[in-house]
Structures are given as structure tokens and as C-alpha cells.
Amino acid sequence: MRWFWIFAILTFPLSGQAFTLLGAANYGDLAQGHNAKSLALGATSVAVETGAAALFTNPAALTRVNRAYSEASFGIIYSREIVSQKVFDSFESTIGDAAIATNKTVNGFPYLGGFVIPLDLFGLSKNYVVSLGYTSLYDFHYEHEQENRDSEYQITNTLAYSSEGSLNSFSLGFAAHPFPVLSMGASVHILTGEHTIHFEYDDRSTSDETDEVWGMDYENLSGYNLSLGVLVQPLAVRDRFTVGAYLQTPAEISGDQSMSVDVLSTDRQVTYPLRAGLGIDYMPRNPLVSRLVADFIYNNYSQMEDDNNPDLDLEDTVEFHVGLEHVLAENVPVRIGFYWEPTATDNDLASTFLTFGSGYQVDYFMLDIGVKLGKRNYRDGDVSYNANNQAVFDRIQIEDVKIEETYGQLIATLKYGF
């Protein structure tokens, strides 16, 4: 049975789905790996024990596991996008919004996999832990179809945009608990991936045929970065209070770029931003087992670079995550959380997510379920697009378009201890 789980985790294909216009236009949506427990607790992972998910944020939290196990996470994502255009009467007065695009996607996919192995399994000290895993770091998947209309609500042109691919992280981590109050960890992330873009534009005023077909491929994406983390547990409250912090270095991603109108490919390098986080895990004195967790995550997007886009201008963001866990009965926790995630193009645009879930353990098997629901509304004129496929987004942008995004995700994590 052990080798079945090892084989399953090592062989399932990795992919992620994000499905937002801003993500497709601005170097992908951040899809930093969370398993079901982490997701249900407001996508927290800096100080709380989350298993292999700690490998991708604060590797020092790996020391909080109490046994060796393998884990695999599978997810389902629902995404709905409604794009509306203002409609005017004969006096040029606004009479409402009319939908010009409704894009809906439901997809299932493997999400995260890994091993967490305390070294006492090999006769060494249990204060040392190694971990191996992989997940999607940034996601490029997006589908968009749109009909643009004139003031009389007649179709003037149509467009279809599709984007596929992801930037994936294959990671190896090590954590140590050398002192009762201190744990330290480090992980190295080998990053690989690809990104494909396809665009079609049809101007109804000229002909019934497609006027423009355009595509771009980013292939052989590769790079690396590091995560460094610590956990501190003050002696007086060591069993009830933990503070964690981590730093993830920038990642320089190199690859080959080619366009459908070109024969030759060119080199391209994008530097993804530094991330840093601070988190707490607090268990109050209570006959019933409860815990409160909270994270602050800083993303240094203002230092992001693209050698094909020297005028790139993004804003740093600070995310806030909070979660609460309460064990109602033996082996049955109830989890709920919330997090707020601003957008790098404009901090005033933010997504808010409600999360919840539970878990259950039977012998060597552990099953966790996590769900998140979120929404984001904005006007197209309020944001800027920074991708070097600017011509595409010049087509998508029309005056004062309203975009409504609804997002849902379910993750199931199955662990097998050994």
C-alpha cells in the first residue's frame, strides 16, 4: 500500500487553473500551493502545521508534523466571468448594462503532492525533517469570448482569447528543530513550465470571415528560487503559541518566445517577485481544542521585471489571511477562514474569499476537505494591462466595461502515514 501512494503522487500530472482576465494579462494568477487544511483555514501556512504545503511557504513548519506521510491534493474549480457594457438611449443617457461576454468554466485537476519524512524513520533524530513535493506556482489558464456592440446594441466585432499553461515548482526542503523554542527550514524550488496564447478577432463591418488570428508560445520556461523560514515558540506558552516567518527569493524565469507571425524564436526573461510572510498560531486555554491562525503576506511586485516590457509598472501587495479551527469531536475538526488579496495592477482592486472545511482520520489515512468562495468586481478602465501581448488587451478593452468574477474551489487532500 505504501508504494501505491508513492507511485500515485510521483506520476500524476500537475496543472492548475486560475481563469481571470487580470491574471492572464499580467504574468499569471498566483497559485501558490495550499492543501485542503491550509485552504480551509483562510489559506494560512506560515505558522500552522499544514504538512507538505509548508514546503512552498515556510519550510520551518515541517518540524510540526508528528509522523512520516505522503499526501496528494485534487481540486475542482468553478469560475464565472460576466463582462457588461453600458447601454444608452437616444438621448445618450445610460439606461443600464448589457452583457457582452459570459464565460463559465468548471475543471478538475491534481493540485499538490509531496512527502514529509522525519528522519527518525531512519534511526536519526526526530528533530530533523526532509520533504519533497510539487505544485503550481503561477497559472496562465484563461478562456474569453466577447461580442462588442455599438450604441444601438448591434454587434460590431467578436473576439476569442485563450491562454494555457502554468509555472510549476518541484521542491526539496529540510527543516531542523535544534532548540525547544526555535525551528528553521529551507527549501529549493526548481521551476518549469510553458505558456501558450491564442487570439482571434472578427470585424463584422468588413466581412464574415475571421480578420485576425494571432498566437504566442513561451516554451522551456525554467528557473529556481529559495524559501527560508523560522518558527519561534516562547517557552512560557510553547504548546499554545507559535510565531512563524519566511522569505521566498525572486525567481528569474528564462524561456523561448515565438509568435505565429514569426519564424524565429527569441529569448525572454521574467523576474517573478520576492514574497515574505509573518504568521501566528494560537491555541487558547480551553477544554475543547481550538486554534486561531493568521498570516500577513507581502509580495514585492514593484520589482518584477520583464526584458520584453521595460515599462512594467506593478504595485506591491499585502495579503491578510485568518482562520479558526475547532475540534467538535475526536478526529473531526471544523475549519473556517477568510482572506483578502489585492491586485498588483491596482491595490484598490481586491478579491475577498470565504473558506471552510473539515477533516477525518482513520488509522493511517487522513482526509481533509477545503472550500473557498470569492468574488471581484471592477471597471475595465480602472486597470492597466502589462503583458507584452498588449495588442490583444487593447482589443478586449472598450470604454467603461464592467467585469464581475465569481470563483469557487474545492480541494480534497488524502494523506497516508507510514
C-alpha positions, -999 to +999 in steps of 0.1 A: +000+000+000+028+024+008+044+020-026+010+025-043+008+060-027+044+068-036+037+058-072+004+078-074+020+110-061+050+108-083+031+101-115+000+122-116+004+152-140+005+187-124-017+215-136-036+244-121-065+267-132-069+303-124-093+318-150-091+356-145-086+383-171-061+402-149-041+371-143-039+362-180-028+398-188-003+402-160+020+371-158-004+346-144-025+343-112-006+334-081-015+298-073+010+291-046+003+256-033-022+251-005-036+217+006-072+213+019-063+221+055-044+253+046-072+264+023-100+258+048-080+279+074-081+310+051-051+298+030-028+302+060+005+283+061+032+304+078+029+292+114+003+264+115+011+227+106-001+221+071+021+192+060+037+193+026+021+227+018+047+242+042+074+233+017+062+261-006+059+289+020+076+284+054+096+252+054+103+255+092+067+245+098+077+210+085+090+203+120+054+204+134+045+171+118+045+140+141+049+112+116+061+104+081+034+105+053+027+111+017-001+133+005-019+142-027-044+170-033-070+171-060-092+201-068-123+214-086-126+250-097-156+269-108-151+303-125-177+326-140-169+359-156-195+384-168-184+414-190-210+441-194-211+473-215-231+504-208-262+509-229-275+544-239-309+557-251-314+581-280-306+610-257-272+594-248-283+587-212-272+555-196-301+530-192-281+501-178-255+474-185-258+447-212-237+415-210-213+412-239-194+381-226-203+354-202-176+328-196-180+299-173-156+271-166-156+240-144-125+219-142-109+192-120-072+187-117-044+174-094-032+203-072-003+194-049+017+163-040+045+155-016+062+136+011+071+147+047+097+124+064+110+130+099+145+114+099+138+092+130+122+069+104+159+061+095+171+059+131+182+096+132+168+124+154+131+133+150+142+169+152+151+168+115+127+166+086+130+163+049+103+170+024+098+166-014+068+180-033+055+199-063+027+223-071+017+251-094+032+285-086+017+307-112-012+298-135-020+311-170-052+293-179-080+315-192-108+314-218-126+345-230-152+351-258-167+385-263-192+403-286-187+441-288-217+462-297-224+498-308-248+522-291-277+506-309-267+472-294-256+459-328-226+435-329-196+453-344-169+427-337-162+395-318-131+382-302-119+349-286-088+347-264-074+316-248-044+311-226-029+278-213+000+267-191+015+271-157+047+278-139+053+247-117+075+242-087+094+209-079+108+214-044+131+198-019+131+210+017+149+204+050+139+216+085+155+214+119+143+219+155+176+224+173+162+242+203+129+239+222+119+275+212+133+275+176+128+257+143+145+266+110+139+254+075+150+259+038+137+247+005+148+250-031+123+253-059+131+241-094+106+260-117+095+248-151+065+254-173+051+268-206+025+294-217+005+294-249-017+322-261-043+321-290-064+351-302-090+355-329-107+388-339-136+393-364-146+427-375-183+424-386-181+456-406-156+442-431-166+405-438-180+374-422-145+358-420-121+360-392-099+391-397-071+383-374-056+351-359-026+356-336-007+333-312+023+333-289+042+305-272+066+307-243+084+274-241+111+258-220+104+281-190+130+274-163+145+289-132+147+285-094+143+303-061+146+296-024+124+297+007+139+303+041+118+302+073+117+301+111+093+292+138+095+306+174+076+291+203+082+311+235+088+287+265+061+301+287+034+293+261+053+269+238+024+244+235-001+272+227+016+300+207+038+299+177+051+327+155+064+320+120+082+340+093+095+332+059+112+348+029+110+335-007+136+349-030+128+363-065+127+338-094+144+346-127+125+326-153+141+322-188+125+307-218+119+308-256+093+331-271+078+327-305+049+343-323+026+328-350+037+356-374+075+350-368+097+321-379+124+326-353+121+324-316+137+348-291+149+345-256+128+360-228+135+365-191+109+375-165+118+380-128+089+370-105+087+388-072+101+383-037+075+371-012+076+373+026+052+363+053+046+366+090+021+343+108+008+332+142-009+301+155-026+304+189-044+278+210-063+293+239-067+276+273-100+257+267-113+222+275-122+220+238-094+221+212-095+254+193-069+274+174-067+308+157-042+313+129-034+345+109-009+354+082+003+386+065+019+381+031+040+407+013+045+405-025+072+427-040+056+431-074+071+466-079+105+449-085+091+424-110+109+427-144+103+416-180+131+422-205+104+425-232+084+451-212+108+476-197+079+499-187+063+473-165+046+490-136+030+469-108+023+477-072+034+458-041+006+439-023+000+428+012-025+399+018-043+392+050-054+356+059-071+344+091-085+310+101-102+293+130-103+256+138-125+239+164-125+202+171-161+192+177-154+155+183-125+132+182-107+134+148-134+158+134-122+194+132-144+222+117-124+250+100-134+284+087-114+313+073-112+345+053-086+362+032-081+394+013-059+395-018-053+429-035-043+431-072-008+441-083-022+463-111-042+484-086-043+478-049-078+492-048-090+461-067-090+431-043-105+397-042-121+385-009-125+348-001-145+329+025-131+294+032-143+264+052-137+227+056-132+197+078-112+165+081-112+130+094-086+104+103-089+066+102-058+046+112-031+056+087-054+076+064-063+112+067-088+131+046-092+169+046-117+189+026-113+227+019-136+250+001-132+287-009-157+311-024-148+346-037-157+375-059-142+406-076-159+434-095-142+462-113-144+485-144-120+478-172-110+514-174-098+513-138-069+490-145-039+487-168-025+456-186+012+449-186+017+419-208+037+422-239+007+409-259-007+444-254-025+444-288-048+417-276-059+436-245-063+468-265-089+448-283-106+435-251-106+469-235-136+490-246-149+521-229-161+515-193-166+478-194-178+462-161-163+428-152-177+406-125-158+375-114-172+347-092-148+320-081-152+287-062-127+260-054-128+226-036-096+207-026-095+172-012-062+161+004-056+125+011-027+116+034-012+082+041+011+078+072+038+053+074 
